[in-house]
């Protein structure tokens, strides 16, 4: 008997004819870098709606600290960026995807400058660049020290708001993609949403672009905001879209470890400025693991930290920033976070621990952003082009969002026509279960712990089999409910 979750097309019961109807040419699900850049491009050819689950600015993009990788300097090259990306991806990157993003990246960075993004500059007015793990050159463009994501979000939101054909809907949670029929792979025709003020609504669209981010919140330890719950990947799967590389999850090596507090990211750029990882005896250990030491690719550093924790006991290792001058100026956001816990990076060692950071797998797309379901595109962390292979190179994520978002927007704009979007009746009939009510908070925390223990940084066949059996059992009494 197949699992119950393979039989359920929609999460909730509804009848579209009884709900408020909204129409657009392009529907964008997500308001991070990929979604906003796609919306800006799509607006050239039609009306666009952007849906954000909570606030428009509550995105992984806004939380990004490090920067945007790109080659604008004469002492670097596109080929070197491509090579570093391929090496970090453990030989599993799709080279055409890598070449496309690295080659188009400089154009998108220059575009941001034209749009008013305030990248950090030196005393001579030249763009500053940093270096991060896996890069053999300094090519990370940053803003506000460690506030690149927030400045990027500001820039793109301002640009989107200036476009009269773009409507931004915040607090508009997309529950499911609507398809022309319940048949697997049927064309996507829009989405059913829940707005905090207006309730259930139907948004009809010629083209739907998924840009809903990743799945960090399925893990107990994560650097992601609370909205990163894999909604986009899940709804695409229910609609029949193919997924790829879902086994690959990137764990950031250094999040602040304070028991009972949410994990706060300590940017890779801190190690790029010379911070050292120390064991509990105060000794550096990364130089014995990889030739790049603390700037080895993230997967290597995360595994090394987990190994040290297993050897020495405890829950963390130390990050030593005491020798970095002007920490508060270079990393004002991180400094403020540390200060809130009574930590001074000029005096104190910082307790750090890996955490789930980036979902490398996602909705399989081609290099124009199209999934294998008609009318459905996916860009950014929700998608998988093969760019990242098994492990993403630092600061390639914002770059990917810019490049692929621009391409997807252009594609969507080019297929809009004067023919109206015609609604039709879609019915989802789900009978509520007579079984006991669920404590969804407990289900969620149990899932997060199970994923961290069994499908985290270090995995075994038996652990993965155990967690698969566990989830099959949970599905029998969880997914027969009406949510």
C-alpha positions as CSV (number, residue, x, y, z in Angstrom):
1,X,0.0,0.0,0.0
2,X,1.6,3.4,-1.0
3,X,2.0,6.0,1.6
4,X,-1.0,8.3,2.1
5,X,1.0,11.4,1.3
6,X,1.4,10.2,-2.3
7,X,-2.3,10.2,-2.8
8,X,-3.2,13.7,-1.7
9,X,-3.3,16.4,-4.4
10,X,-4.2,19.4,-2.2
11,X,-3.7,20.1,1.4
12,X,-7.1,21.7,2.1
13,X,-10.7,21.3,0.8
14,X,-11.9,24.2,-1.4
15,X,-14.1,25.1,-4.3
16,X,-12.6,27.9,-6.5
17,X,-16.0,29.2,-7.6
18,X,-16.8,30.2,-4.0
19,X,-13.7,32.1,-3.4
20,X,-12.5,35.7,-4.3
21,X,-10.7,35.7,-7.7
22,X,-7.6,37.7,-8.6
23,X,-6.0,37.7,-12.1
24,X,-2.4,38.4,-13.3
25,X,-0.1,37.5,-16.1
26,X,2.7,36.3,-13.8
27,X,2.4,35.1,-10.2
28,X,5.7,35.1,-8.2
29,X,5.7,33.1,-5.0
30,X,8.5,34.6,-2.8
31,X,10.0,38.0,-2.2
32,X,13.7,37.3,-1.9
33,X,16.3,38.1,-4.5
34,X,15.2,35.5,-7.1
35,X,11.5,36.4,-6.8
36,X,11.9,40.1,-6.9
37,X,14.3,40.1,-9.8
38,X,12.0,37.8,-11.7
39,X,9.0,40.1,-11.0
40,X,10.9,43.1,-12.2
41,X,11.7,41.3,-15.5
42,X,8.2,39.9,-15.9
43,X,6.6,43.3,-15.5
44,X,8.0,44.3,-18.9
45,X,5.4,42.1,-20.5
46,X,2.4,42.0,-18.1
47,X,0.9,42.4,-14.7
48,X,2.7,40.7,-11.8
49,X,1.7,39.7,-8.3
50,X,4.4,38.8,-5.7
51,X,3.2,36.8,-2.7
52,X,5.2,36.8,0.6
53,X,4.3,34.4,3.3
54,X,4.8,37.0,6.0
55,X,6.5,40.4,5.7
56,X,8.0,41.1,2.2
57,X,11.4,41.5,3.9
58,X,11.4,38.2,5.9
59,X,13.5,36.2,3.5
60,X,16.7,34.2,3.5
61,X,18.0,37.0,1.2
62,X,17.5,39.7,3.8
63,X,19.3,37.5,6.4
64,X,22.3,36.9,4.1
65,X,25.5,38.4,5.5
66,X,28.4,37.6,3.3
67,X,27.9,39.0,-0.1
68,X,27.5,38.4,-3.8
69,X,30.3,36.5,-5.7
70,X,31.3,37.9,-9.0
71,X,34.3,38.8,-11.1
72,X,34.8,42.5,-11.8
73,X,38.5,42.9,-11.1
74,X,41.4,42.5,-13.6
75,X,43.3,40.2,-11.2
76,X,40.5,37.6,-11.3
77,X,38.8,35.7,-14.0
78,X,35.4,34.1,-14.9
79,X,37.3,30.8,-15.4
80,X,38.7,30.9,-11.9
81,X,35.2,31.5,-10.5
82,X,33.9,28.6,-12.5
83,X,36.7,26.3,-11.3
84,X,36.2,27.2,-7.6
85,X,32.4,26.5,-8.0
86,X,33.1,23.2,-9.6
87,X,35.6,22.1,-6.9
88,X,33.3,23.1,-4.1
89,X,30.5,21.1,-5.7
90,X,32.5,17.9,-5.3
91,X,32.5,17.2,-9.1
92,X,28.7,17.1,-9.3
93,X,28.0,20.6,-10.7
94,X,26.4,21.0,-14.1
95,X,29.1,22.9,-16.0
96,X,26.7,24.7,-18.3
97,X,24.8,26.0,-15.3
98,X,28.0,27.1,-13.6
99,X,29.3,28.8,-16.7
100,X,26.0,30.6,-17.3
101,X,25.7,32.0,-13.7
102,X,29.4,33.0,-13.4
103,X,29.5,34.6,-16.8
104,X,26.2,36.6,-16.4
105,X,27.0,37.5,-12.8
106,X,29.1,40.7,-13.4
107,X,26.3,42.1,-15.6
108,X,23.8,41.7,-12.7
109,X,26.1,43.2,-10.1
110,X,26.6,46.3,-12.4
111,X,22.9,46.5,-12.8
112,X,22.4,46.6,-9.0
113,X,24.9,49.5,-8.8
114,X,22.9,51.3,-11.5
115,X,19.7,50.7,-9.4
116,X,21.3,52.3,-6.4
117,X,22.6,49.4,-4.3
118,X,25.1,50.8,-1.8
119,X,28.0,48.3,-2.0
120,X,30.9,49.0,0.5
121,X,33.7,51.1,-0.9
122,X,37.2,52.0,0.3
123,X,38.6,55.5,1.0
124,X,39.3,55.9,-2.8
125,X,35.7,55.1,-3.7
126,X,36.5,51.7,-5.1
127,X,34.3,48.7,-4.5
128,X,35.6,46.5,-1.7
129,X,35.8,42.8,-2.1
130,X,36.2,40.0,0.5
131,X,37.2,36.4,0.4
132,X,35.2,33.4,1.6
133,X,35.5,29.7,1.9
134,X,36.4,27.8,-1.3
135,X,37.3,30.9,-3.2
136,X,40.9,31.3,-4.4
137,X,40.5,35.0,-5.0
138,X,38.8,38.0,-3.3
139,X,35.5,38.4,-5.3
140,X,32.8,38.9,-2.7
141,X,31.0,42.2,-3.0
142,X,29.3,43.3,0.2
143,X,27.2,46.0,1.7
144,X,26.9,47.4,5.2
145,X,29.7,45.3,6.3
146,X,27.7,42.2,7.0
147,X,24.3,43.6,5.8
148,X,24.5,42.6,2.1
149,X,21.2,40.8,2.1
150,X,19.2,43.5,3.7
151,X,20.7,46.2,1.4
152,X,20.0,43.9,-1.6
153,X,16.4,43.4,-0.4
154,X,15.9,47.1,0.0
155,X,17.2,47.9,-3.5
156,X,15.0,45.3,-5.2
157,X,11.9,46.2,-3.3
158,X,12.3,49.9,-4.2
159,X,12.8,48.9,-7.8
160,X,9.7,46.6,-7.7
161,X,7.5,49.3,-6.0
162,X,8.5,51.7,-8.8
163,X,7.0,49.3,-11.4
164,X,3.3,50.1,-11.7
165,X,2.5,46.6,-13.0
166,X,3.9,44.8,-9.9
167,X,1.6,44.3,-6.8
168,X,3.3,43.1,-3.6
169,X,1.1,41.0,-1.3
170,X,2.6,40.5,2.1
171,X,1.1,38.0,4.7
172,X,-0.3,36.0,1.7
173,X,0.6,32.4,2.3
174,X,0.5,30.2,-0.8
175,X,-1.0,26.9,0.2
176,X,-1.0,25.0,-3.2
177,X,-0.5,25.4,-6.9
178,X,-3.7,25.1,-8.8
179,X,-3.6,22.8,-11.8
180,X,-5.9,22.3,-14.7
181,X,-6.8,18.8,-13.4
182,X,-5.8,16.4,-10.7
183,X,-3.8,14.5,-13.2
184,X,0.0,14.5,-12.3
185,X,1.8,17.1,-14.4
186,X,-1.3,18.9,-15.4
187,X,-0.6,22.6,-16.3
188,X,-0.3,25.1,-13.5
189,X,-2.9,27.8,-13.7
190,X,-2.2,29.8,-10.5
191,X,-2.4,29.2,-6.8
192,X,-4.7,29.1,-3.8
193,X,-3.6,31.4,-1.0
194,X,-4.5,32.4,2.5
195,X,-4.3,36.1,3.3
196,X,-4.4,37.2,7.0
197,X,-7.1,39.8,6.2
198,X,-9.0,38.3,3.3
199,X,-8.8,34.6,4.0
200,X,-8.8,32.1,1.1
201,X,-8.3,33.5,-2.3
202,X,-7.6,32.2,-5.8
203,X,-4.9,33.9,-7.9
204,X,-5.1,32.9,-11.6
205,X,-1.9,33.3,-13.7
206,X,-0.5,32.4,-17.1
207,X,2.9,31.8,-15.6
208,X,3.7,30.9,-12.0
209,X,7.3,31.4,-10.8
210,X,8.3,29.6,-7.6
211,X,10.9,31.6,-5.6
212,X,9.8,30.4,-2.1
213,X,13.2,29.6,-0.7
214,X,14.5,26.5,1.0
215,X,13.8,24.0,3.8
216,X,16.1,24.9,6.7
217,X,13.3,24.8,9.2
218,X,12.9,21.1,8.9
219,X,16.1,20.9,11.0
220,X,16.4,21.6,14.7
221,X,19.6,23.6,14.1
222,X,19.2,26.2,11.3
223,X,20.3,29.7,10.3
224,X,17.1,30.2,8.3
225,X,14.2,32.4,9.3
226,X,10.9,30.8,10.4
227,X,9.4,31.0,6.9
228,X,11.9,28.6,5.4
229,X,9.7,25.5,5.6
230,X,9.9,24.0,2.1
231,X,6.4,25.2,1.0
232,X,7.5,25.8,-2.6
233,X,9.3,22.5,-3.1
234,X,6.4,20.6,-1.5
235,X,3.6,22.2,-3.5
236,X,5.5,21.7,-6.7
237,X,5.9,18.0,-5.8
238,X,2.2,17.7,-5.2
239,X,1.6,19.3,-8.6
240,X,3.8,16.7,-10.3
241,X,7.0,18.6,-10.8
242,X,10.3,16.6,-10.7
243,X,12.7,17.3,-7.9
244,X,16.5,16.8,-8.0
245,X,19.4,16.5,-5.6
246,X,17.2,16.7,-2.4
247,X,19.8,14.7,-0.5
248,X,22.2,17.7,-0.7
249,X,21.8,20.2,2.2
250,X,24.5,22.7,3.1
251,X,25.3,23.2,6.7
252,X,27.0,26.4,7.6
253,X,30.0,25.8,9.9
254,X,29.6,28.7,12.2
255,X,26.4,29.7,13.9
256,X,26.5,31.2,17.4
257,X,25.8,28.5,19.9
258,X,24.0,29.8,23.0
259,X,21.7,27.1,24.6
260,X,18.1,28.1,24.3
261,X,18.6,30.8,21.8
262,X,18.0,30.7,18.0
263,X,21.1,30.0,16.0
264,X,22.6,33.3,14.7
265,X,24.8,33.1,11.6
266,X,28.5,34.1,12.0
267,X,29.3,34.9,8.4
268,X,32.0,33.1,6.4
269,X,33.5,36.5,5.8
270,X,34.6,36.6,9.4
271,X,36.9,33.7,8.6
272,X,37.8,35.5,5.4
273,X,39.1,38.3,7.6
274,X,41.3,35.9,9.5
275,X,39.3,34.4,12.3
276,X,40.5,30.9,13.5
277,X,38.6,27.9,14.6
278,X,39.9,26.4,17.9
279,X,39.2,23.2,19.8
280,X,38.6,23.3,23.6
281,X,42.3,23.2,24.3
282,X,42.7,26.4,22.3
283,X,44.4,24.7,19.3
284,X,43.6,25.4,15.6
285,X,42.6,22.2,13.8
286,X,41.5,23.1,10.2
287,X,45.0,23.4,8.9
288,X,45.4,19.6,9.4
289,X,42.1,19.0,7.5
290,X,42.4,21.1,4.3
291,X,45.0,23.3,2.6
292,X,42.7,26.3,2.8
293,X,42.3,25.9,6.5
294,X,39.3,27.8,7.9
295,X,38.5,28.8,4.3
296,X,37.9,25.3,3.1
297,X,34.5,24.6,1.5
298,X,31.6,24.6,4.0
299,X,30.9,20.9,3.9
300,X,34.5,20.1,4.9
301,X,34.6,22.7,7.7
302,X,31.2,21.5,9.1
303,X,32.3,17.9,9.2
304,X,35.6,18.8,10.8
305,X,33.8,20.7,13.6
306,X,31.4,17.9,14.2
307,X,34.4,15.5,14.4
308,X,36.1,17.8,17.0
309,X,32.9,18.0,19.0
310,X,32.7,14.2,19.0
311,X,36.3,13.9,20.2
312,X,36.3,16.6,22.9
313,X,32.7,16.4,24.0
314,X,30.4,19.4,24.5
315,X,28.3,21.2,21.9
316,X,30.6,23.6,20.1
317,X,34.1,24.7,19.1
318,X,35.5,28.2,19.4
319,X,35.8,31.0,16.8
320,X,38.7,33.3,17.7
321,X,38.3,36.8,16.3
322,X,40.3,38.6,19.0
323,X,43.1,39.6,16.6
324,X,40.7,41.2,14.0
325,X,40.9,45.0,14.2
326,X,37.8,47.0,13.6
327,X,35.4,44.0,14.0
328,X,32.5,46.3,15.0
329,X,32.9,48.4,11.8
330,X,33.4,45.5,9.4
331,X,30.7,43.3,10.9
332,X,28.2,45.6,12.7
333,X,25.3,43.2,12.6
334,X,27.3,40.3,14.0
335,X,28.9,42.6,16.6
336,X,25.4,43.7,17.8
337,X,24.2,40.1,18.0
338,X,27.3,39.1,20.1
339,X,26.9,42.1,22.3
340,X,23.3,41.1,23.0
341,X,24.7,37.9,24.6
342,X,27.5,39.8,26.5
343,X,30.2,38.6,24.1
344,X,33.0,40.9,22.9
345,X,34.9,39.5,19.9
346,X,37.9,41.6,20.8
347,X,38.1,39.8,24.2
348,X,36.0,36.6,24.1
349,X,36.1,33.4,22.1
350,X,32.8,32.8,20.3
351,X,31.1,29.4,20.7
352,X,30.0,28.1,17.3
353,X,28.3,25.1,15.9
354,X,27.1,24.0,12.4
355,X,23.5,24.5,11.3
356,X,21.3,23.8,8.3
357,X,21.8,26.7,6.0
358,X,20.9,26.1,2.3
359,X,18.8,23.6,0.4
360,X,20.9,22.6,-2.6
361,X,18.3,20.3,-4.2
362,X,14.8,21.5,-5.3
363,X,12.5,21.7,-8.3
364,X,14.4,20.5,-11.3
365,X,14.6,23.2,-14.0
366,X,16.4,24.0,-17.2
367,X,18.6,27.0,-17.7
368,X,15.7,29.2,-18.5
369,X,14.0,28.4,-15.2
370,X,11.3,26.0,-16.6
371,X,10.2,23.0,-14.6
372,X,8.7,19.9,-16.3
373,X,5.2,21.1,-15.5
374,X,3.6,23.4,-18.0
375,X,3.4,27.1,-17.0
376,X,5.6,26.5,-13.9
377,X,9.0,28.0,-13.3
378,X,11.3,27.9,-10.3
379,X,14.3,30.1,-9.4
380,X,16.6,30.5,-6.5
381,X,16.9,28.2,-3.5
382,X,13.6,26.4,-4.3
383,X,15.1,25.3,-7.6
384,X,17.8,23.0,-8.8
385,X,19.7,23.7,-12.0
386,X,22.8,21.6,-11.0
387,X,24.8,24.8,-10.4
388,X,25.8,23.9,-6.8
389,X,26.6,20.2,-7.3
390,X,26.8,18.6,-3.8
391,X,27.9,21.7,-2.0
392,X,27.3,25.4,-2.7
393,X,30.3,27.8,-3.0
394,X,30.0,30.7,-0.6
395,X,28.1,33.8,-1.9
396,X,27.0,32.0,-5.1
397,X,23.3,32.0,-3.8
398,X,22.5,35.7,-4.2
399,X,24.4,35.6,-7.5
400,X,22.2,32.7,-8.7
401,X,19.0,34.5,-7.6
402,X,20.0,37.6,-9.6
403,X,21.0,35.7,-12.8
404,X,18.2,33.1,-12.9
405,X,15.6,35.6,-11.6
406,X,16.4,37.9,-14.5
407,X,16.2,35.0,-17.0
408,X,12.9,33.7,-15.6
409,X,11.4,37.2,-15.7
410,X,12.4,37.6,-19.3
411,X,10.9,34.3,-20.1
412,X,7.6,35.1,-18.4
413,X,7.3,38.5,-20.0
414,X,7.9,37.0,-23.4
415,X,5.0,34.6,-23.2
416,X,2.3,37.0,-22.0
417,X,-0.5,37.6,-24.6
418,X,-3.6,39.7,-24.9
419,X,-5.8,36.6,-24.3
420,X,-7.5,36.8,-20.9
421,X,-6.8,34.3,-18.1
422,X,-10.0,32.3,-17.9
423,X,-11.0,30.8,-14.5
424,X,-12.7,27.5,-14.2
425,X,-13.9,25.4,-11.3
426,X,-11.3,23.4,-9.2
427,X,-12.7,21.3,-6.4
428,X,-10.7,19.7,-3.6
429,X,-12.8,17.4,-1.5
430,X,-11.1,16.1,1.7
431,X,-12.9,14.4,4.5
432,X,-11.7,15.3,8.0
433,X,-10.3,12.4,10.0
434,X,-12.2,11.1,13.0
435,X,-8.9,10.3,14.8
436,X,-7.6,12.4,17.7
437,X,-6.5,16.0,17.2
438,X,-2.8,16.7,16.6
439,X,-0.4,18.8,18.5
440,X,1.2,20.3,15.4
441,X,3.9,22.0,17.5
442,X,5.0,18.7,18.9
443,X,4.9,17.1,15.4
444,X,7.1,19.9,14.1
445,X,9.7,19.8,16.9
446,X,9.8,16.0,16.6
447,X,10.4,16.2,12.9
448,X,13.2,18.8,13.3
449,X,14.9,16.6,15.9
450,X,14.6,13.5,13.8
451,X,16.0,15.2,10.7
452,X,18.9,16.7,12.7
453,X,19.9,13.3,14.3
454,X,19.2,11.0,11.3
455,X,19.6,13.2,8.2
456,X,22.0,15.9,9.3
457,X,25.7,16.4,8.6
458,X,26.7,12.8,9.2
459,X,24.3,10.1,7.9
460,X,24.3,6.3,7.7
461,X,22.0,3.9,5.7
462,X,20.4,2.7,8.9
463,X,19.7,6.2,10.2
464,X,18.1,7.2,7.0
465,X,16.0,4.0,6.9
466,X,14.9,4.6,10.5
467,X,13.8,8.2,9.8
468,X,12.0,7.1,6.6
469,X,10.0,4.5,8.5
470,X,9.3,7.1,11.2
471,X,7.8,9.5,8.7
472,X,5.8,6.8,7.0
473,X,4.2,6.0,10.3
474,X,3.6,9.7,11.1
475,X,1.9,10.2,7.7
476,X,-0.8,7.7,8.6
477,X,-2.3,9.9,11.3
478,X,-1.0,13.3,10.3
479,X,-1.9,13.7,6.6
480,X,-5.4,12.5,6.9
481,X,-6.3,15.7,8.7
482,X,-7.8,18.9,7.3
483,X,-5.5,21.8,7.9
